[in-house]
Amino acid sequence: MPEPEFHELWLTMMSQMPPREYSAEVFKTGTGYPWPRPEGSFVLGEGEGRLLADLEPALQSELIERFTGPGSGRPPMIAIGSNASPEGLWRKFAHFDDPQDRTLLAVSGQLHDFDVGAAAELALYGALPATIFPSSGTRVNATAVWLTDTQLTQLAWAEIPYWIGRLDTRFEFEPDIARLGPEGLDRALVFVNRFGAFAPDGHPLALAAIPAENRKVPALGQVELLEITARLAVGGDVAPEELVRRAYEAPEATGHRVTGVMTANAIPFESSRWTPFPQN
C-alpha cells in the first residue's frame, strides 16, 4: 500500500479505537518498553526464556541445529524491540495448539551498520516502538529468532505499522554461541516501521534501553521521548503521563494530532541493503 493510503488507513483505525481506562500501571508498563529480556541467548518454552548458557554444550549444539538447521524450515528474523522479550513473544504465541509454534530459539548478538531508534509512532501501549535506521560503523544489540510459518504470520499481523523484508548485513552471534558453530548471519528478515524514525532535531533518536557500540546519535529513554512528543503535539508543559492518558481516553483526537506531528518529524527508512516484501 502506498504511504499516503497507509497513513489514511492508520488514521481511520485510530478513529475507530474505543476509549480505554488509563492508570499509573499503564504508564509504567508502556515506558518499560521494549521490556525485559534475558542476558543472553535463550529458548522460549511455555512462557519462559531458558538461557542456553545454563545448558550443557552438547544440548546447546543440539538445540541450535534443531532450530536453525536446513531441516527446521524456520527462517531467521532479527528482533529489535519487544520481539526479543520472552514475555512479549509469549503473549503472541501462547494460544497456538502446536508446541512448535509456542517455541523458538533466540540468539543474542550485534547488528552491524544499523542502530535501533524510536519510531515516529505512538503505539497503543503508550510508548515509541523500535525501528532500525542506517548507521555506518555502529553495532547494536539485537536478537535473531527462527520462526515457524505460523509464528511469522502472527508477528506480521501484530506489526501492522511495519514492513517486513530482507536485510543484507552482518548479524554477529554472541561469543558463547559462535564457538558452537556458525558465527552469525549475513541476511535475515526484519520489520521496519513505515512511519520512519522519530527525528525532531533532524536526526534519529536511538533507544537508550538497547545498547550499541559506536552510536552516532543521542539515545533517550521512553519518558524523555514522550516529553518531546507531548511538547510537539500538545505544547506547553503537558507531562508524558498526560499525553498517554489522552491517548487512552480520547484516542481519535489524540491519535490524529500525534500522528500528524510525528510524521512531520520523521526520517523514512532507506537502505540499499533492504528489500521489502512483497516485490511488485
SULRAQUI-V864643 format. One record per run of one state. SS is the DSSP state (alpha for helix, beta for strand, coil for the rest). FROM is the first residue (numbers start at 1). TO is the last residue. If there is no record, write none. Layout:
# SULRAQUI-V864643
ss=SS from=FROM to=TO
ss=SS from=FROM to=TO
This chain:
# SULRAQUI-V864643
ss=coil from=1 to=2
ss=alpha from=3 to=15
ss=coil from=16 to=23
ss=alpha from=24 to=31
ss=coil from=32 to=41
ss=beta from=42 to=45
ss=coil from=46 to=47
ss=beta from=48 to=51
ss=alpha from=52 to=54
ss=coil from=55 to=56
ss=alpha from=57 to=68
ss=coil from=69 to=69
ss=alpha from=70 to=72
ss=coil from=73 to=74
ss=beta from=75 to=79
ss=coil from=80 to=81
ss=alpha from=82 to=84
ss=coil from=85 to=85
ss=alpha from=86 to=93
ss=coil from=94 to=98
ss=alpha from=99 to=102
ss=coil from=103 to=103
ss=beta from=104 to=122
ss=coil from=123 to=127
ss=beta from=128 to=147
ss=coil from=148 to=148
ss=alpha from=149 to=158
ss=coil from=159 to=161
ss=beta from=162 to=167
ss=coil from=168 to=170
ss=beta from=171 to=173
ss=coil from=174 to=174
ss=alpha from=175 to=178
ss=coil from=179 to=183
ss=beta from=184 to=185
ss=coil from=186 to=187
ss=beta from=188 to=193
ss=coil from=194 to=196
ss=beta from=197 to=198
ss=coil from=199 to=205
ss=beta from=206 to=207
ss=coil from=208 to=211
ss=beta from=212 to=213
ss=coil from=214 to=218
ss=beta from=219 to=220
ss=coil from=221 to=221
ss=alpha from=222 to=233
ss=coil from=234 to=239
ss=alpha from=240 to=249
ss=coil from=250 to=250
ss=alpha from=251 to=264
ss=coil from=265 to=265
ss=beta from=266 to=267
ss=coil from=268 to=273
ss=beta from=274 to=277
ss=coil from=278 to=280
